[in-house]
Amino acid sequence: MTFARARLAAIATLLLTALLILTGRPAIAAPETPLAAAFDRAAATHEVPRDLLIALAYSETHLDGHGGAPSASGGYGVMHLVSNPTTHTLEKAAELTGVPAAKLRTDTEANILGGAAVLRSYADELGLDAAARKDAGRWYAVVAKYGNAGAPEVARLYADTVYQLLGTGIKAAGVTVAPQEVHADLGAYARTADLNAVAAVSPDYPNGSWVAASSGNYVVSNRPTSNTIDRVVIHMTQGSYAGTISWFQNPSAKVSSHYVVRSSDGAVTQMVRNKDVAWHASNYNTRSIGIEHEGFVSDASWFTDAMYRSSAALTRYICDRYGIPKDRTHIIGHSQVPGATHTDPGTYWDWTRYMQYVTGSGGGTPSWSVTVDNATAGKFTASANWGTSTYSSQRNGADYRFADPVTVSDSAWFRATIPTAGSYRVDVWYPSDPGYSSSAPYIVTTSAGNQTVYVDQRSGGGGWRSIGTFSLNAGDYNVVGVSRWTSGVGYVIADAVRITRP
């Protein structure tokens, strides 16, 4: 009897496995990676939302511990635990966990546990109770504090980056976070300047924003009258975009650069005037303009096409303004500065592509790109429930569309003719306002089916914002929709989309 039952059980298992294969469903779930398991354990131990913990780590390091080497601001590991003259989250993590600082620097699991412990301690300080800790949106002020920013607008920039990642999702290093609706409780930060919306325009570059570095991190000058500007020096930040901006604002840094370029979308922030001497390239400081690029020399995932194109446009602008030849003698890496000990931008930096973008000799423009506005004839559709507004000056074109959030299917659609099947970057434009959607669903019609990402339209408006790269089919169809089906608060906005194939 036992043998017969065993045979029946075995046959049943085989039949079930065959059925699962035929229906396209895996019989056994993919095993969890050690890195994913480490995040799970740390989140459970310290009651930190798991996806939020991952999003914060990804914004800092792309989940790469860099072998225990410090960032430019003295941050270690996947969670970027910092030890510098003004910030001591590494030491705080050691105190909270009882794990030696040396191990927190190099052991990834310990580092993640330490980062979660620091986050939980900040949550306790800010009064998050057990119920609040379960809601990722309630952790906004905690995340802003973790960024160690010296100014509230930079703290908001840091926190916004983390919550944007929750909306678009993450898939890296064997760890996945699905795109999700999160209503971030901005609290006092709702009244803070939104640097993503270009709160202050760069004084020297029309496509950049302005955040001043600490006056102790550069020398006021009168270039090119006082000194000829004949070099552009390319750097990697060895840290995150927001973290680098914060570091250059820290008087103890004793370092700066004229510009910082973001990896995800190529956003540019100027921090030192071109006329002034930034401290970025040793004995080339007086003759050069420095451009920092978000990321780490050892991690190619930061080197996006959007960053290359944006930086190349900036370099081209600088060269034209100061009569600098657009060649590799005058546009150089930090490693090429005489006497330099730095290796940036490193072996992953594609100089061929970059110089082609600078000169326009072999791909200075995308191979294909289309912009569809809500007023583009025959390319935008929306029901009568969508109103038309000219309220915000951040709009693209003459006006934009808005609607109340509801739990019904009533999407506004942007239509485009995709020339060939392949990967395309999708950027969206919307005006931002405190009364707009905290979680607007953007639906992309990919070759594998509809994919939804969520965008907080209370910030980051007035410019193009990447929501990801997607595989699209060829043909003329509704490519990007803006849905009203959201639990977020505030008007859902549909203004314009841009679809680009590099």
C-alpha positions as CSV (number, residue, x, y, z in Angstrom):
1,M,0.0,0.0,0.0
2,T,2.8,2.4,0.9
3,F,4.6,1.7,-2.4
4,A,1.4,2.2,-4.4
5,R,0.7,5.5,-2.7
6,A,4.3,6.6,-3.3
7,R,4.0,5.7,-7.0
8,L,0.7,7.6,-7.2
9,A,2.2,10.7,-5.5
10,A,5.1,10.6,-7.9
11,I,2.8,10.4,-10.9
12,A,0.7,13.2,-9.6
13,T,3.8,15.4,-9.1
14,L,5.0,14.7,-12.7
15,L,1.5,15.5,-14.1
16,L,1.4,18.7,-12.1
17,T,4.9,19.7,-13.2
18,A,3.9,19.0,-16.9
19,L,0.7,21.1,-16.5
20,L,2.6,24.0,-15.0
21,I,5.1,23.9,-17.8
22,L,2.4,23.8,-20.5
23,T,0.6,26.7,-18.9
24,G,3.7,28.8,-18.7
25,R,3.8,28.8,-14.9
26,P,7.0,27.8,-13.1
27,A,6.7,24.7,-11.0
28,I,9.2,26.0,-8.5
29,A,9.8,29.6,-7.7
30,A,13.3,31.0,-8.5
31,P,15.6,30.8,-5.5
32,E,16.2,34.0,-3.7
33,T,19.7,35.5,-4.1
34,P,21.9,36.1,-1.0
35,L,21.7,39.8,-1.6
36,A,17.9,39.7,-1.7
37,A,17.8,37.6,1.4
38,A,20.0,40.0,3.2
39,F,17.6,42.8,2.5
40,D,14.7,40.7,3.6
41,R,16.4,39.9,6.9
42,A,17.5,43.4,7.6
43,A,14.0,44.8,6.8
44,A,12.3,42.3,9.1
45,T,14.8,42.7,11.9
46,H,14.4,46.5,12.1
47,E,10.9,46.8,10.8
48,V,11.9,48.9,7.7
49,P,9.8,48.5,4.5
50,R,11.9,46.0,2.4
51,D,11.4,47.8,-0.9
52,L,12.2,51.2,0.5
53,L,15.4,49.8,2.0
54,I,16.4,48.5,-1.5
55,A,15.4,51.7,-3.2
56,L,17.6,53.7,-0.9
57,A,20.5,51.4,-1.4
58,Y,20.1,51.4,-5.1
59,S,20.0,55.2,-5.2
60,E,23.3,55.3,-3.4
61,T,25.3,52.5,-4.9
62,H,23.3,50.5,-7.5
63,L,23.6,47.7,-4.9
64,D,27.4,47.5,-5.3
65,G,29.6,47.6,-2.2
66,H,32.7,48.4,-4.3
67,G,34.9,46.0,-2.3
68,G,34.8,48.1,0.8
69,A,36.4,51.1,-0.9
70,P,34.9,54.5,0.3
71,S,33.0,56.9,-1.8
72,A,34.2,60.5,-2.3
73,S,32.4,61.5,0.8
74,G,33.6,58.6,2.9
75,G,30.6,56.2,2.5
76,Y,31.0,52.5,2.7
77,G,29.1,49.5,1.3
78,V,25.8,49.0,-0.4
79,M,24.0,51.2,2.2
80,H,26.7,54.0,2.0
81,L,27.4,54.2,5.7
82,V,29.4,57.4,6.0
83,S,32.4,58.2,8.1
84,N,33.7,61.7,7.6
85,P,34.5,64.8,9.7
86,T,30.8,65.9,9.9
87,T,28.8,62.6,9.3
88,H,29.2,59.4,11.3
89,T,26.5,56.9,10.2
90,L,29.1,54.1,10.0
91,E,29.9,54.6,13.7
92,K,26.2,54.9,14.5
93,A,25.5,51.6,12.7
94,A,28.3,49.9,14.7
95,E,26.8,51.2,18.0
96,L,23.3,50.1,17.1
97,T,24.2,46.6,15.8
98,G,27.2,45.8,17.9
99,V,29.0,44.9,14.6
100,P,32.6,46.4,14.3
101,A,32.9,49.3,11.9
102,A,35.6,47.3,10.0
103,K,33.1,44.6,9.2
104,L,30.3,47.1,8.3
105,R,32.6,48.5,5.7
106,T,33.3,45.2,3.9
107,D,30.6,42.7,4.7
108,T,27.5,43.3,2.6
109,E,25.0,41.6,4.8
110,A,26.3,43.4,7.9
111,N,26.3,46.7,6.0
112,I,22.7,46.3,5.0
113,L,21.7,45.4,8.5
114,G,23.6,48.5,9.7
115,G,21.8,50.7,7.3
116,A,18.4,49.4,8.3
117,A,19.3,50.0,12.0
118,V,20.2,53.6,11.3
119,L,17.0,54.1,9.4
120,R,15.0,52.6,12.2
121,S,16.7,54.8,14.8
122,Y,15.7,57.9,12.7
123,A,12.2,56.6,12.5
124,D,12.0,56.3,16.2
125,E,13.4,59.8,16.6
126,L,10.7,61.1,14.3
127,G,8.0,59.2,16.1
128,L,6.9,56.6,13.6
129,D,4.9,54.0,15.5
130,A,4.3,50.4,14.4
131,A,1.4,51.2,12.1
132,A,3.3,54.1,10.5
133,R,6.4,51.9,9.9
134,K,4.4,49.6,7.7
135,D,3.6,52.4,5.3
136,A,6.6,53.2,3.0
137,G,5.1,56.7,2.3
138,R,5.5,57.7,6.0
139,W,9.3,57.2,5.9
140,Y,9.9,60.3,3.7
141,A,11.5,62.4,6.4
142,V,13.5,59.4,7.6
143,V,14.9,58.9,4.1
144,A,15.7,62.6,3.8
145,K,17.6,62.5,7.1
146,Y,19.6,59.5,6.0
147,G,21.0,61.5,3.0
148,N,23.0,63.6,5.4
149,A,22.3,66.7,3.4
150,G,23.3,70.1,4.7
151,A,20.4,71.9,3.1
152,P,16.7,71.0,3.1
153,E,16.3,71.3,-0.7
154,V,19.1,68.7,-1.2
155,A,17.5,66.5,1.5
156,R,14.3,66.6,-0.6
157,L,16.2,65.9,-3.8
158,Y,17.7,62.8,-2.1
159,A,14.4,61.5,-0.8
160,D,12.6,62.2,-4.1
161,T,15.1,60.0,-5.9
162,V,14.4,57.1,-3.6
163,Y,10.6,57.4,-3.9
164,Q,10.9,57.8,-7.7
165,L,12.7,54.4,-7.8
166,L,9.7,52.9,-5.9
167,G,7.4,54.2,-8.6
168,T,9.5,52.9,-11.5
169,G,10.7,49.7,-10.0
170,I,14.2,48.2,-9.7
171,K,15.8,45.1,-11.1
172,A,19.5,44.7,-10.4
173,A,22.1,42.4,-8.9
174,G,19.4,39.6,-8.4
175,V,17.1,41.9,-6.5
176,T,13.7,43.1,-7.7
177,V,11.3,45.8,-6.6
178,A,8.1,46.0,-8.6
179,P,6.7,49.4,-9.6
180,Q,4.3,50.5,-6.9
181,E,1.9,53.2,-5.8
182,V,3.4,55.1,-2.8
183,H,1.9,58.3,-1.4
184,A,5.0,60.0,0.1
185,D,4.2,62.1,3.1
186,L,6.4,65.1,2.3
187,G,5.5,66.8,5.6
188,A,7.6,70.0,6.0
189,Y,9.5,69.2,2.8
190,A,6.4,70.1,0.8
191,R,7.4,73.7,1.4
192,T,11.0,73.1,0.4
193,A,12.4,74.1,-3.0
194,D,12.2,71.3,-5.6
195,L,15.6,71.0,-7.3
196,N,14.2,68.5,-9.8
197,A,12.0,71.3,-11.1
198,V,15.0,73.6,-11.7
199,A,14.2,75.9,-8.8
200,A,17.1,78.2,-9.8
201,V,18.5,78.3,-13.3
202,S,22.3,77.8,-13.9
203,P,24.0,81.2,-14.4
204,D,26.3,79.8,-17.1
205,Y,24.4,77.0,-18.8
206,P,20.7,77.5,-19.9
207,N,19.8,73.8,-19.5
208,G,21.0,73.4,-16.0
209,S,19.9,74.2,-12.5
210,W,21.9,76.0,-9.8
211,V,22.9,74.9,-6.3
212,A,25.9,76.8,-4.9
213,A,28.9,74.9,-3.4
214,S,30.2,76.0,-0.1
215,S,32.3,79.2,-0.5
216,G,35.2,77.3,1.2
217,N,35.4,74.7,-1.5
218,Y,36.5,77.0,-4.5
219,V,38.2,80.2,-5.2
220,V,36.4,83.3,-6.5
221,S,38.1,84.5,-9.7
222,N,37.4,86.4,-13.0
223,R,38.2,83.8,-15.7
224,P,38.8,84.0,-18.6
225,T,40.2,87.5,-18.0
226,S,42.4,86.3,-15.1
227,N,43.1,82.8,-16.5
228,T,42.5,81.2,-19.9
229,I,40.0,78.4,-19.9
230,D,41.3,75.7,-22.3
231,R,40.3,72.3,-20.8
232,V,37.2,70.4,-19.8
233,V,37.9,67.7,-17.3
234,I,35.6,64.7,-17.0
235,H,35.1,63.1,-13.6
236,M,33.1,60.4,-11.9
237,T,31.5,61.4,-8.6
238,Q,32.2,58.1,-6.7
239,G,28.9,58.7,-5.1
240,S,25.3,59.6,-5.9
241,Y,24.0,62.8,-7.5
242,A,22.3,64.2,-4.4
243,G,25.1,63.0,-2.2
244,T,27.7,64.8,-4.4
245,I,25.7,68.0,-4.4
246,S,25.5,67.7,-0.6
247,W,29.3,67.0,-0.3
248,F,30.2,70.0,-2.3
249,Q,28.0,72.1,0.0
250,N,29.9,70.8,3.0
251,P,32.8,73.2,4.0
252,S,34.9,70.3,5.2
253,A,35.0,68.7,1.7
254,K,37.6,71.1,0.3
255,V,36.6,69.9,-3.1
256,S,34.1,70.9,-5.8
257,S,33.4,70.9,-9.5
258,H,31.6,73.3,-11.8
259,Y,28.8,70.8,-12.8
260,V,27.3,67.5,-11.7
261,V,25.4,65.3,-14.2
262,R,22.8,62.7,-13.1
263,S,22.9,59.2,-14.4
264,S,19.3,58.4,-14.9
265,D,18.2,61.3,-17.0
266,G,21.2,63.5,-17.6
267,A,20.0,66.4,-15.4
268,V,22.7,69.0,-14.9
269,T,23.3,71.0,-11.7
270,Q,25.9,73.8,-11.7
271,M,27.6,74.4,-8.3
272,V,30.5,76.8,-9.2
273,R,30.5,79.6,-11.7
274,N,32.6,79.1,-14.8
275,K,34.5,82.3,-13.9
276,D,35.6,80.8,-10.5
277,V,38.2,78.1,-9.8
278,A,36.7,74.9,-8.6
279,W,38.9,72.4,-6.8
280,H,38.7,69.3,-8.9
281,A,41.9,68.8,-11.0
282,S,45.0,69.8,-9.0
283,N,47.3,72.0,-11.1
284,Y,44.7,72.2,-13.9
285,N,42.1,73.9,-11.7
286,T,42.8,77.5,-13.0
287,R,42.6,76.5,-16.7
288,S,39.7,74.0,-16.7
289,I,36.0,73.5,-16.1
290,G,35.2,70.3,-14.3
291,I,32.1,68.1,-14.9
292,E,31.3,65.4,-12.4
293,H,29.1,62.4,-13.5
294,E,27.0,60.4,-11.0
295,G,28.3,56.9,-10.3
296,F,31.4,54.8,-9.6
297,V,34.4,54.1,-11.8
298,S,34.0,50.3,-11.2
299,D,30.3,50.0,-12.1
300,A,29.2,50.4,-15.7
301,S,25.5,50.5,-14.8
302,W,25.8,54.3,-14.1
303,F,27.1,55.1,-17.6
304,T,23.7,55.8,-19.4
305,D,23.2,57.1,-22.8
306,A,21.1,60.0,-21.3
307,M,24.1,61.0,-19.2
308,Y,26.5,60.8,-22.1
309,R,24.3,62.9,-24.3
310,S,23.5,65.5,-21.7
311,S,27.2,65.9,-20.6
312,A,28.3,66.1,-24.3
313,A,25.8,68.9,-24.9
314,L,27.2,70.7,-21.9
315,T,30.8,70.2,-23.0
316,R,30.0,71.3,-26.5
317,Y,28.4,74.5,-25.1
318,I,31.5,75.2,-22.9
319,C,33.9,74.6,-25.8
320,D,31.9,76.9,-28.1
321,R,31.7,79.6,-25.4
322,Y,35.5,79.7,-24.6
323,G,36.9,78.6,-28.0
324,I,38.2,75.3,-26.7
325,P,39.0,72.7,-29.5
326,K,36.7,69.7,-29.3
327,D,39.4,67.1,-29.2
328,R,40.9,64.7,-26.7
329,T,43.8,67.0,-26.0
330,H,41.4,69.6,-24.5
331,I,38.6,67.4,-23.3
332,I,40.3,65.0,-20.9
333,G,39.7,62.6,-18.0
334,H,40.8,63.4,-14.5
335,S,43.3,60.6,-14.8
336,Q,45.0,62.5,-17.6
337,V,45.8,65.6,-15.5
338,P,49.5,65.7,-14.9
339,G,50.3,64.4,-11.4
340,A,46.8,63.0,-10.9
341,T,46.3,60.0,-8.6
342,H,42.7,59.5,-9.7
343,T,41.6,57.0,-12.3
344,D,38.2,58.5,-13.3
345,P,36.3,58.4,-15.5
346,G,37.8,54.8,-15.8
347,T,37.8,52.0,-18.3
348,Y,34.0,51.9,-18.6
349,W,33.8,55.4,-19.9
350,D,33.1,55.3,-23.7
351,W,35.3,58.1,-25.0
352,T,34.5,57.3,-28.6
353,R,30.8,57.6,-28.1
354,Y,31.2,60.7,-25.9
355,M,33.4,62.6,-28.4
356,Q,31.0,61.7,-31.3
357,Y,28.2,63.3,-29.2
358,V,30.4,66.3,-28.5
359,T,31.4,66.9,-32.1
360,G,28.2,65.5,-33.8
361,S,30.5,63.4,-36.1
362,G,28.9,60.1,-35.4
363,G,25.7,60.1,-33.4
364,G,25.3,63.5,-31.8
365,T,21.6,63.1,-32.0
366,P,19.4,60.1,-31.2
367,S,18.8,57.7,-34.1
368,W,15.0,58.3,-33.7
369,S,12.9,60.4,-31.4
370,V,9.3,61.7,-31.3
371,T,7.6,64.0,-29.0
372,V,3.8,63.8,-28.5
373,D,2.0,66.6,-26.7
374,N,-1.6,66.6,-25.5
375,A,-2.3,69.0,-28.4
376,T,-0.6,66.9,-31.1
377,A,-3.3,66.4,-33.8
378,G,-4.4,62.8,-34.1
379,K,-1.9,61.5,-31.5
380,F,-3.7,62.2,-28.2
381,T,-7.0,60.9,-27.0
382,A,-8.8,61.4,-23.7
383,S,-12.4,61.3,-22.5
384,A,-14.5,64.3,-21.7
385,N,-13.6,63.7,-18.0
386,W,-10.2,65.2,-18.7
387,G,-10.1,69.0,-18.4
388,T,-7.7,71.4,-20.1
389,S,-5.6,73.8,-18.1
390,T,-3.0,76.6,-18.7
391,Y,-2.5,77.2,-14.9
392,S,1.1,76.1,-14.6
393,S,4.0,77.8,-16.5
394,Q,5.9,74.5,-16.3
395,R,3.6,73.0,-19.0
396,N,4.9,71.7,-22.4
397,G,3.2,73.6,-25.2
398,A,0.1,75.7,-24.8
399,D,-1.8,73.7,-22.2
400,Y,-2.1,70.3,-20.5
401,R,-4.9,67.9,-19.4
402,F,-6.0,67.0,-15.9
403,A,-8.5,64.7,-14.2
404,D,-9.5,63.6,-10.7
405,P,-8.2,60.2,-9.6
406,V,-10.8,57.4,-9.7
407,T,-10.8,53.6,-9.5
408,V,-12.1,53.1,-13.1
409,S,-10.3,52.7,-16.4
410,D,-10.2,56.1,-18.1
411,S,-6.8,56.7,-19.5
412,A,-5.4,59.5,-21.7
413,W,-3.3,58.0,-24.5
414,F,-0.3,59.3,-26.5
415,R,0.0,57.6,-29.9
416,A,3.2,57.2,-31.9
417,T,4.5,55.4,-34.9
418,I,7.4,53.2,-33.8
419,P,9.7,52.6,-36.8
420,T,11.2,49.3,-35.7
421,A,10.9,46.9,-32.8
422,G,13.5,47.4,-30.2
423,S,14.4,49.2,-26.9
424,Y,13.2,52.8,-26.5
425,R,13.6,55.3,-23.6
426,V,10.3,56.9,-22.5
427,D,10.4,60.4,-21.0
428,V,7.4,62.3,-19.6
429,W,6.8,66.0,-19.1
430,Y,4.3,67.4,-16.7
431,P,3.9,70.5,-14.6
432,S,4.4,69.8,-10.9
433,D,2.3,71.3,-8.1
434,P,1.4,70.3,-4.5
435,G,-2.2,69.7,-5.7
436,Y,-1.2,67.2,-8.4
437,S,-1.0,63.4,-8.2
438,S,1.1,61.8,-5.6
439,S,1.2,58.6,-7.6
440,A,0.2,59.0,-11.3
441,P,0.2,55.7,-13.2
442,Y,1.9,55.8,-16.6
443,I,1.1,52.8,-18.8
444,V,3.6,51.7,-21.4
445,T,2.5,49.3,-24.1
446,T,5.5,47.1,-24.3
447,S,6.1,44.1,-26.6
448,A,5.5,41.9,-23.5
449,G,2.2,43.6,-22.5
450,N,1.3,46.7,-20.6
451,Q,3.7,47.9,-17.9
452,T,2.8,50.5,-15.3
453,V,5.1,52.9,-13.5
454,Y,4.1,55.5,-10.9
455,V,5.2,59.1,-10.9
456,D,4.8,61.7,-8.1
457,Q,3.7,64.7,-10.0
458,R,4.0,67.0,-7.0
459,S,7.7,67.3,-7.8
460,G,10.1,67.1,-10.8
461,G,8.0,69.0,-13.2
462,G,8.8,71.4,-16.0
463,G,11.3,69.1,-17.8
464,W,11.8,65.7,-19.3
465,R,11.9,62.9,-16.8
466,S,12.8,59.3,-17.7
467,I,10.4,56.6,-16.6
468,G,12.5,53.8,-18.1
469,T,13.6,51.9,-21.2
470,F,11.1,49.5,-22.7
471,S,10.9,47.0,-25.5
472,L,8.4,48.3,-28.0
473,N,6.8,46.7,-31.1
474,A,6.9,48.5,-34.5
475,G,3.7,50.1,-35.7
476,D,1.3,53.0,-35.1
477,Y,-0.5,52.6,-31.8
478,N,-1.2,54.0,-28.3
479,V,2.3,53.7,-26.7
480,V,2.0,55.6,-23.4
481,G,-1.1,56.2,-21.3
482,V,-1.8,58.2,-18.2
483,S,-4.4,56.4,-16.0
484,R,-6.8,57.9,-13.5
485,W,-6.9,54.6,-11.6
486,T,-4.8,55.5,-8.6
487,S,-5.1,55.6,-4.8
488,G,-2.9,58.7,-4.8
489,V,-4.3,62.1,-4.1
490,G,-4.4,65.2,-6.4
491,Y,-5.1,65.8,-10.1
492,V,-3.6,63.3,-12.5
493,I,-1.8,65.3,-15.3
494,A,-1.3,64.3,-18.9
495,D,1.0,66.8,-20.8
496,A,3.6,65.3,-23.1
497,V,5.8,62.2,-23.7
498,R,9.0,61.7,-25.6
499,I,10.0,58.3,-27.1
500,T,13.7,57.9,-28.1
501,R,15.7,55.2,-29.6
502,P,19.5,55.8,-29.1
